Amino acid sequence: MNLTRRNFIKAGGAALGSMALLNAILPKATAADSKQRLAFGFQTWTLRDELGNDFSGTLKKMAGMGYSEVEMCSPLGYTGTPFEKFNNLSGTELRKMIEDTGLKCTSSHYGMGELRDHLDNRIEWAQQMGMRQMICSSLWLPDGASVDDYRKGCDELNIIGRKVQAAGLQLGYHNHHMEFEKRGDELIYDAMLERLDPALVKMQSQVAVVNIGYKAADYFRKYPGRFISAHLADWSATKKEQVAIGQGIVDWKDFFAAAIVGGVKNIFVEMDPPTFKDSAEFLKKI
């Protein structure tokens, strides 16, 4: 992808019982158990151009592959991209367009700027869309930002999360690779999990960090109940590139078993468009 979400938002200025008890309660959690309650969807970012050209047609194509849910990118926060055109529609209107294709929108990404400056509007839009989740796409702090900078951002998210919760919605936070950087011996992601209120801000796991040695399943078990959703991706250690779900190094049976412990409610494939069909085929069989 030539234009990453990180580069776009930076350029655009959008500038937690014990583990032992949980294991006792869920000793037989399996991948099959999790898959029964986790319909799979897709994130729209990598399909932005196709959606901009033919929104309904693209959604119907994805539904035909077996996807049942869609995670949007907020038109207000993603100005300067094909999503901007949908800002002329109410959430109710856009929801109908999505549901007419056989899909439902359960979640959306939001820029930190719009959550700061237009929170009431974005909550209203989410409610019109029938969502239950609002995901902050990132804090988008400058390169080299300190762990304390991230802690301050977490404090702000806690405040936003309280208002989102009062509206009957759940705020979440989506990581990228940068949160898995260290400052000294301290991992940014761990510091964020310590600072964020477990009730007010859930996590959306970016499985793609497996390519730098971090497994989503490990975090689901280490932080039970802290996650609400996940972005699925897979990685080929030989090709050194992302591949369709099931064709790489991720242990998906372990992932789905651990997802129960983590609290995951929704899963969204987010990779380049050519991987979507094979990914769907794998997810339907696992």
C-alpha positions in Angstrom: 0.0 0.0 0.0 1.5 3.3 -1.0 -0.7 5.3 1.4 -0.8 3.9 4.9 -3.4 5.0 7.4 -0.6 6.4 9.6 0.7 8.6 6.8 -2.7 9.7 5.8 -3.8 10.8 9.3 -0.5 12.4 10.1 -0.6 14.3 6.8 -4.2 15.3 7.4 -3.6 16.6 11.0 -5.9 14.2 12.8 -3.3 14.9 14.7 -9.2 -5.6 33.4 -11.0 -12.4 38.6 -7.5 -13.6 38.2 -6.2 -15.6 35.3 -6.4 -18.8 37.3 -10.1 -18.2 38.0 -10.8 -17.5 34.3 -9.0 -20.7 33.3 -11.1 -22.6 35.7 -14.3 -21.1 34.2 -13.1 -21.7 30.6 -10.9 -24.8 30.7 -12.2 -26.2 27.4 -12.3 -23.1 25.3 -11.5 -24.1 21.7 -11.2 -22.4 18.3 -14.5 -23.9 17.3 -16.3 -22.4 20.4 -15.0 -18.9 19.4 -15.7 -19.2 15.7 -19.4 -20.0 16.6 -19.8 -16.6 18.0 -17.4 -14.6 15.9 -18.7 -13.7 12.5 -15.9 -12.4 10.4 -15.8 -9.0 8.6 -13.3 -6.8 6.9 -11.8 -3.3 7.4 -12.6 -0.9 4.6 -9.2 1.0 4.6 -7.5 -1.1 2.0 -10.6 -1.1 -0.2 -11.1 2.7 0.0 -10.6 3.3 -3.8 -13.0 0.5 -4.8 -15.6 1.7 -2.3 -15.2 5.3 -3.5 -15.9 4.1 -7.1 -18.6 1.6 -6.4 -19.7 1.4 -2.8 -22.6 -1.0 -3.0 -21.0 -3.2 -5.7 -17.8 -3.6 -3.6 -19.8 -4.5 -0.5 -21.8 -7.0 -2.4 -18.6 -8.6 -3.7 -17.3 -8.9 -0.2 -20.6 -10.4 1.1 -20.4 -12.9 -1.8 -17.0 -14.0 -0.5 -18.6 -14.8 2.9 -17.9 -11.7 4.9 -20.9 -10.6 7.1 -19.6 -7.4 8.8 -17.8 -4.3 7.8 -15.7 -1.9 9.8 -15.8 1.6 8.4 -13.5 4.6 8.5 -15.3 7.7 9.7 -15.9 10.0 6.8 -15.4 13.1 9.0 -12.0 11.9 10.2 -10.8 10.6 6.9 -11.2 13.6 4.8 -9.0 13.7 1.7 -9.7 10.0 1.0 -12.6 8.4 -0.8 -14.4 8.1 2.5 -15.0 11.8 2.6 -17.8 11.6 0.0 -19.9 9.7 2.5 -19.8 12.6 4.9 -22.8 14.0 2.9 -24.9 11.1 4.1 -26.4 10.6 7.6 -25.5 7.5 9.5 -29.0 6.2 8.9 -28.6 6.6 5.1 -25.2 5.0 5.0 -26.4 2.2 7.2 -29.2 1.4 4.8 -26.8 1.3 1.9 -24.6 -1.2 3.8 -27.4 -3.4 5.0 -29.0 -3.5 1.6 -25.9 -5.4 0.4 -26.4 -8.1 3.1 -23.7 -6.7 5.5 -23.9 -4.9 8.8 -21.5 -2.3 10.2 -20.5 -3.0 13.8 -17.5 -0.8 14.2 -15.6 2.2 12.7 -12.2 3.8 13.0 -12.0 7.4 14.1 -9.2 9.9 14.1 -8.1 11.2 17.4 -8.8 14.7 16.2 -12.4 14.1 15.6 -12.8 12.3 18.9 -11.4 15.4 20.6 -13.3 18.0 18.6 -16.5 16.4 17.4 -17.3 13.6 19.9 -21.0 14.3 20.2 -21.4 14.3 16.5 -19.4 11.1 16.0 -21.4 9.4 18.8 -24.6 10.4 17.1 -23.3 9.0 13.8 -22.3 5.7 15.4 -25.7 5.3 16.9 -27.4 6.0 13.6 -25.1 3.4 12.0 -26.2 0.8 14.6 -22.7 0.4 15.9 -21.7 -0.6 19.4 -18.0 0.1 19.0 -16.0 3.3 18.3 -12.3 2.6 17.6 -9.6 5.2 17.9 -7.3 4.4 15.0 -4.2 5.6 17.0 -2.9 8.5 19.1 -0.6 9.3 16.2 2.1 10.9 18.4 5.3 12.1 16.8 8.1 9.5 16.0 10.1 9.0 19.2 7.3 10.1 21.5 8.1 9.0 25.1 6.1 6.5 27.1 4.8 9.4 29.2 3.5 11.0 26.1 1.5 7.8 25.4 0.3 7.7 29.0 -1.1 11.3 28.6 -2.8 10.1 25.5 -4.3 7.2 27.4 -5.6 9.6 30.1 -7.4 11.5 27.3 -8.8 8.3 25.9 -10.2 7.4 29.4 -12.1 10.7 29.4 -13.4 10.2 25.9 -14.3 6.6 26.8 -16.4 7.6 29.7 -18.6 9.8 27.5 -18.8 7.1 24.8 -19.8 4.5 27.5 -22.5 6.9 28.8 -24.0 6.9 25.3 -24.2 3.0 25.3 -21.2 2.5 23.2 -17.7 1.1 23.7 -14.5 2.9 22.9 -11.6 0.9 21.6 -8.0 1.5 20.7 -6.2 0.1 17.6 -2.5 -0.5 17.8 0.1 -0.4 15.0 3.7 -1.5 15.1 4.8 1.7 16.8 3.1 0.8 20.1 5.4 -2.3 20.1 8.5 -0.2 20.2 10.5 0.1 23.5 11.7 3.1 25.3 14.6 1.7 27.3 13.2 -1.5 28.7 9.6 -0.4 28.6 7.2 -1.6 25.9 4.8 1.2 24.9 1.9 -1.2 24.5 2.3 -2.7 27.9 2.4 0.8 29.5 -0.8 1.7 27.6 -2.6 -1.3 28.9 -1.6 -0.4 32.4 -2.8 3.2 32.0 -6.1 2.7 30.1 -9.2 2.0 32.2 -10.3 -1.6 31.4 -13.9 -0.7 31.4 -13.7 2.5 29.4 -11.2 1.6 26.6 -10.9 -1.9 25.2 -8.2 -2.9 22.7 -8.4 -3.8 19.1 -5.5 -6.2 18.4 -3.5 -5.7 15.2 -2.4 -9.3 14.5 0.1 -8.1 11.9 2.6 -7.4 14.7 3.4 -11.1 14.5 6.0 -10.2 11.9 8.0 -8.5 14.7 7.5 -11.4 17.2 4.4 -10.5 19.1 1.4 -12.9 19.1 -2.1 -11.7 19.7 -3.0 -14.9 21.5 -0.4 -14.2 24.1 -1.9 -10.9 24.9 -5.4 -12.2 25.0 -4.3 -14.6 27.8 -2.1 -12.1 29.6 -4.9 -9.4 29.6 -8.2 -11.3 29.8 -11.3 -9.3 29.0 -9.3 -6.3 27.7 -10.0 -6.8 24.0 -13.1 -6.1 21.9 -12.0 -6.9 18.4 -9.0 -7.8 16.2 -7.6 -7.0 12.8 -6.6 -10.3 11.1 -3.4 -10.6 9.0 -0.9 -13.3 8.3 2.8 -13.3 7.5 5.1 -15.5 5.5 8.5 -15.9 7.1 9.9 -17.1 3.8 8.4 -14.5 1.5 8.8 -11.8 4.2 5.4 -10.4 3.3 1.7 -10.6 4.3 -0.2 -13.6 2.9 -3.8 -14.7 3.1 -5.1 -15.9 6.4 -4.0 -19.5 7.0 -1.1 -19.3 4.6 1.4 -17.8 7.1 2.9 -18.3 10.6 -0.1 -17.4 12.7 -1.6 -20.3 14.7 -5.2 -19.6 14.1 -6.7 -22.4 16.2 -4.7 -21.0 19.2 -5.8 -17.5 18.2 -9.5 -18.2 18.3 -9.2 -20.2 21.5 -7.4 -17.3 23.2 -9.8 -14.8 21.7 -12.5 -16.1 24.1 -10.3 -15.3 27.1 -9.4 -11.9 25.6 -13.0 -10.9 25.2 -12.9 -10.5 21.4 -16.3 -9.8 20.0 -15.5 -9.0 16.3 -12.8 -9.9 13.8 -12.0 -7.9 10.7 -9.6 -9.0 7.9 -7.3 -6.1 7.0 -4.8 -6.8 4.2 -4.4 -6.0 0.6 -7.5 -6.8 -1.5 -6.0 -9.8 -3.4 -5.9 -11.7 -0.1 -9.5 -11.3 0.8 -11.0 -14.2 -1.1 -8.6 -16.9 0.1 -8.8 -15.5 3.7 -12.5 -15.8 3.7 -12.3 -19.4 2.4 -10.0 -20.3 5.3 -12.1 -18.6 7.9 -15.2 -20.4 6.7 -13.5 -23.8 7.2 -11.5 -23.4 10.5 
